[in-house]
Amino acid sequence: AVSVASAVELALLAWGMRRAGVLPAPRIRGAHPALRDVYRGCLPLAGGALLMTTTVVVDQAMASTLGAGSVSVLNYAYKLVAFSQGIGAVALGTAVYPHFSRMVAWGDWAGVRHVLASYLRLVFFATLPCAVAAAVLAPVLTRVLFVRGAFTPEDARVVSPVMAIFVFQVPIFLAGTLLVRLVSALRASRVLMWGALCNTLVNVGLNWAFMRWWGVAGLALSTVCVYAFSFCYLYFSVRRLLRHRIEASAAAPAVGTPPPAAARAAT
C-alpha cells in the first residue's frame, strides 16, 4: 500500500510539473551550471540517506537475535514516534528551509544564527514536555492504541517501556531536522554523508552494547543516543561552516548588502 501511494504521489507531481511547463525527467547534458551543482550535491545526500535507511534494518536484524517477538515489540513501540516525527519533520523542514536559503544567499549570517537559535529553543521547549508526558503515559497509550485482537494486555506491558524510551528521540530528531535543512542551504551535503556514516557505526556499537544489558529497551535507548550524537555532530559542523562563511565574507570585497530586516520580514 505504501509503494502504491508513493507511485501515485510521484505520478501526480510529474503531471503537475508537466502542466507548469517543467520537464520532470532530469537532464545532465546541457543543464544549467547551477543545476549541475544541485546534481553533484545530491550524490552525497543520496549516500547519506541510504546509510540512514540501513540503521532501521540493522536494528531489526539485531532485535531478531533477542528471541521471538522482539522485532514486533520494537516496531509497535516505534509506531507512535514515527508518526509524530513524520508530521513534525515535514512541517518544520518545509517552513524553515526557504528562510535559511534566502538568508544564505544574502550572506545574512547574523540572521541565520538568530533564526536557528530561536527555532531550536522553540522545538525543545515545545516538545520536551510532550515527550515527558508521553513517557509517563506510555502504558495508557499502548493499551488504547494497540490492545485489540491478538495484541494482549501482556503485550502492552512489554511494549510500553520501550515506547517510553523512544519518545525522547522526537525533540532531538526535530532539532536535528533544523540543522539538516541549514546544512543543505549551505550546500555542505558531504557533512550529511559523513554524519550518516558515523551514525551507522555508532548505532551498531551501541546496539551491541545496550541490547546485552536491557534487551529491546536497549535498542530503543541506543537509537535515542544515536540521534543525540547526530545532533551534536550537526550542531558543531554548522558552527564551523558559519564561522568559515563569516570569515570568507569579511575577507571578500563587498558586492552588495542584504536587504534590511523589515524587508526580510516582509518576504
Phi, psi and omega per residue, in radians:
A1 nan -0.708 3.128
V2 -1.131 -0.713 -3.136
S3 -1.136 -0.729 3.126
V4 -1.122 -0.773 3.122
A5 -1.086 -0.690 3.112
S6 -1.146 -0.690 3.110
A7 -1.125 -0.717 3.101
V8 -1.111 -0.752 3.104
E9 -1.051 -0.767 3.117
L10 -1.073 -0.746 3.138
A11 -1.114 -0.723 3.133
L12 -1.148 -0.704 3.107
L13 -1.137 -0.738 3.110
A14 -1.098 -0.714 3.106
W15 -1.100 -0.756 3.116
G16 -1.115 -0.671 3.115
M17 -1.169 -0.684 3.110
R18 -1.129 -0.677 3.108
R19 -1.139 -0.567 3.119
A20 -1.432 -0.017 3.123
G21 1.474 0.297 3.136
V22 -1.874 2.239 3.129
L23 -1.335 2.073 -3.085
P24 -1.223 -0.423 -3.126
A25 -1.375 2.241 -3.117
P26 -1.246 2.571 3.086
R27 -2.200 2.163 3.106
I28 -1.478 -0.872 -3.114
R29 -1.280 2.252 3.132
G30 1.403 0.126 -3.131
A31 -1.335 2.770 3.091
H32 -1.113 2.512 -3.137
P33 -0.959 -0.655 3.110
A34 -1.130 -0.617 3.118
L35 -1.218 -0.601 3.073
R36 -1.135 -0.613 3.053
D37 -1.093 -0.668 3.101
V38 -1.101 -0.753 3.131
Y39 -1.063 -0.767 3.138
R40 -1.120 -0.647 3.120
G41 -1.237 -0.424 -3.128
C42 -1.272 -0.443 -3.104
L43 -1.104 -0.877 3.064
P44 -1.094 -0.624 3.105
L45 -1.100 -0.721 3.123
A46 -1.134 -0.704 3.091
G47 -1.110 -0.744 3.113
G48 -1.126 -0.726 3.123
A49 -1.104 -0.683 3.115
L50 -1.105 -0.738 3.128
L51 -1.126 -0.739 -3.141
M52 -1.150 -0.574 3.104
T53 -1.145 -0.600 -3.118
T54 -1.183 -0.356 -3.123
T55 -1.131 -0.605 3.089
V56 -1.126 -0.747 3.121
V57 -1.124 -0.714 3.128
V58 -1.102 -0.769 3.131
D59 -1.043 -0.791 -3.119
Q60 -1.193 -0.665 3.124
A61 -1.132 -0.722 3.141
M62 -1.274 -0.571 3.079
A63 -1.138 -0.550 -3.120
S64 -1.147 -0.338 3.121
T65 -1.436 -0.091 -3.086
L66 -1.581 -0.047 3.125
G67 2.089 2.984 -3.098
A68 -1.103 2.383 3.098
G69 1.530 -0.143 -3.081
S70 -1.174 -0.692 3.123
V71 -1.136 -0.686 3.116
S72 -1.132 -0.721 3.095
V73 -1.047 -0.777 -3.141
L74 -1.086 -0.766 -3.102
N75 -1.193 -0.757 3.127
Y76 -1.122 -0.714 -3.121
A77 -1.148 -0.434 -3.058
Y78 -1.617 -0.212 -3.015
K79 -1.044 -0.876 -3.109
L80 -1.128 -0.679 3.130
V81 -1.140 -0.774 3.141
A82 -1.080 -0.697 3.108
F83 -1.092 -0.802 -3.127
S84 -1.140 -0.758 -3.133
Q85 -1.149 -0.684 -3.117
G86 -1.078 -0.816 3.134
I87 -1.187 -0.828 -3.082
G88 -1.129 -0.740 -3.083
A89 -1.183 -0.731 3.137
V90 -1.124 -0.803 -3.122
A91 -1.123 -0.812 -3.090
L92 -1.194 -0.807 -3.125
G93 -1.102 -0.700 3.125
T94 -1.151 -0.587 -3.100
A95 -1.304 -0.709 -2.981
V96 -1.587 -0.442 -3.028
Y97 -1.053 -0.782 3.110
P98 -1.056 -0.650 3.117
H99 -1.135 -0.802 3.113
F100 -1.056 -0.788 -3.113
S101 -1.097 -0.722 -3.124
R102 -1.145 -0.779 -3.113
M103 -1.219 -0.603 3.063
V104 -1.136 -0.730 3.117
A105 -1.093 -0.632 3.114
W106 -1.380 -0.262 -3.042
G107 1.285 0.478 -3.129
D108 -1.538 1.330 -3.031
W109 -1.251 -0.576 3.053
A110 -1.102 -0.703 3.099
G111 -1.138 -0.682 3.106
V112 -1.055 -0.818 -3.141
R113 -1.094 -0.726 -3.113
H114 -1.138 -0.805 -3.127
V115 -1.136 -0.738 -3.138
L116 -1.090 -0.829 -3.130
A117 -1.109 -0.702 -3.129
S118 -1.132 -0.783 -3.128
Y119 -1.210 -0.637 3.105
L120 -1.102 -0.768 3.088
R121 -1.075 -0.751 -3.132
L122 -1.089 -0.752 -3.126
V123 -1.086 -0.849 -3.080
F124 -1.211 -0.720 -3.135
F125 -1.169 -0.550 -3.102
A126 -1.461 -0.592 -2.981
T127 -1.755 -0.469 -3.128
L128 -1.085 -0.822 3.071
P129 -1.046 -0.641 3.104
C130 -1.139 -0.667 3.119
A131 -1.148 -0.726 3.105
V132 -1.099 -0.780 3.122
A133 -1.095 -0.719 3.130
A134 -1.147 -0.635 3.110
A135 -1.150 -0.717 3.125
V136 -1.165 -0.677 -3.076
L137 -1.609 0.172 -3.088
A138 -0.963 -0.748 3.103
P139 -1.051 -0.715 3.134
V140 -1.187 -0.773 -3.137
L141 -1.080 -0.701 -3.136
T142 -1.119 -0.748 3.133
R143 -1.145 -0.745 -3.097
V144 -1.184 -0.705 -3.030
L145 -1.429 -0.596 -2.900
F146 -2.118 -0.412 -3.028
V147 -1.275 1.718 3.048
R148 -2.992 2.691 3.125
G149 1.080 -2.221 -3.103
A150 -1.368 -0.192 -3.138
F151 -1.504 1.952 -3.008
T152 -1.720 2.894 3.037
P153 -1.004 -0.539 3.081
E154 -1.158 -0.676 3.056
D155 -1.091 -0.677 3.124
A156 -1.088 -0.667 3.121
R157 -1.158 -0.474 3.099
V158 -1.403 -0.664 -3.055
V159 -1.342 -0.647 -2.990
S160 -1.048 -0.707 3.103
P161 -1.117 -0.599 3.120
V162 -1.198 -0.722 3.082
M163 -1.084 -0.680 -3.128
A164 -1.076 -0.494 3.077
I165 -1.428 -0.759 -3.092
F166 -1.010 -0.629 -3.000
V167 -1.104 -0.375 -3.108
F168 -1.331 -0.129 3.060
Q169 -1.436 -0.277 -3.078
V170 -1.090 -0.884 3.119
P171 -1.039 -0.697 -3.113
I172 -1.190 -0.705 -3.136
F173 -1.107 -0.788 -3.125
L174 -1.171 -0.683 3.071
A175 -1.128 -0.678 3.083
G176 -1.128 -0.550 3.091
T177 -1.057 -0.692 3.072
L178 -1.033 -0.792 -3.107
L179 -1.171 -0.670 3.111
V180 -1.094 -0.734 3.121
R181 -1.119 -0.667 3.125
L182 -1.207 -0.720 3.090
V183 -1.059 -0.701 3.096
S184 -1.117 -0.735 3.115
A185 -1.122 -0.549 3.100
L186 -1.413 -0.037 3.122
R187 1.010 0.781 3.105
A188 -2.032 0.990 -3.031
S189 -1.157 -0.388 3.104
R190 -1.139 -0.499 3.061
V191 -1.055 -0.722 3.135
L192 -1.190 -0.666 -3.135
M193 -1.133 -0.827 3.130
W194 -1.174 -0.603 3.074
G195 -1.115 -0.712 3.109
A196 -1.122 -0.674 3.098
L197 -1.112 -0.791 3.110
C198 -1.100 -0.710 3.122
N199 -1.046 -0.717 -3.135
T200 -1.105 -0.763 -3.136
L201 -1.171 -0.746 3.113
V202 -1.119 -0.690 -3.139
N203 -1.059 -0.808 -3.138
V204 -1.107 -0.783 -3.127
G205 -1.111 -0.808 -3.133
L206 -1.217 -0.652 3.062
N207 -0.988 -0.850 -3.094
W208 -1.075 -0.697 -3.108
A209 -1.308 -0.841 -3.006
F210 -1.298 -0.583 -3.109
M211 -1.188 -0.413 3.099
R212 -1.245 -0.494 -3.110
W213 -1.644 -0.737 -2.973
W214 -2.166 0.153 3.088
G215 1.129 -2.365 -3.107
V216 -1.117 -0.631 3.081
A217 -1.059 -0.569 3.076
G218 -1.130 -0.618 3.073
L219 -1.141 -0.694 3.093
A220 -1.124 -0.751 3.112
L221 -1.118 -0.660 3.086
S222 -1.053 -0.737 3.140
T223 -1.090 -0.743 3.109
V224 -1.083 -0.731 3.135
C225 -1.152 -0.651 3.118
V226 -1.115 -0.750 3.100
Y227 -1.136 -0.629 3.084
A228 -1.144 -0.747 3.075
F229 -1.058 -0.775 -3.137
S230 -1.078 -0.716 3.124
F231 -1.085 -0.797 3.138
C232 -1.086 -0.759 3.125
Y233 -1.048 -0.831 -3.120
L234 -1.162 -0.685 -3.102
Y235 -1.087 -0.836 -3.131
F236 -1.266 -0.515 3.045
S237 -1.155 -0.723 3.114
V238 -1.120 -0.750 3.097
R239 -1.026 -0.735 3.127
R240 -1.156 -0.763 3.135
L241 -1.083 -0.765 3.133
L242 -1.132 -0.674 3.118
R243 -1.104 -0.731 3.112
H244 -1.145 -0.702 3.129
R245 -1.148 -0.695 3.129
I246 -1.134 -0.735 3.119
E247 -1.134 -0.698 3.113
A248 -1.156 -0.671 3.118
S249 -1.166 -0.634 3.134
A250 -1.219 -0.572 -3.118
A251 -1.419 -0.467 -3.097
A252 -1.419 2.599 3.047
P253 -1.160 2.486 -3.107
A254 -1.216 2.232 3.101
V255 -1.958 0.048 -3.111
G256 2.809 2.905 -3.138
T257 -2.125 2.579 3.097
P258 -1.177 2.731 3.133
P259 -1.097 2.735 -3.127
P260 -1.124 2.943 -3.061
A261 -1.054 -0.634 -3.133
A262 -1.107 -0.707 3.136
A263 -1.208 -0.659 3.111
R264 -1.124 -0.700 3.134
A265 -1.136 -0.642 -3.127
A266 -1.161 -0.564 3.139
T267 -1.426 nan nan
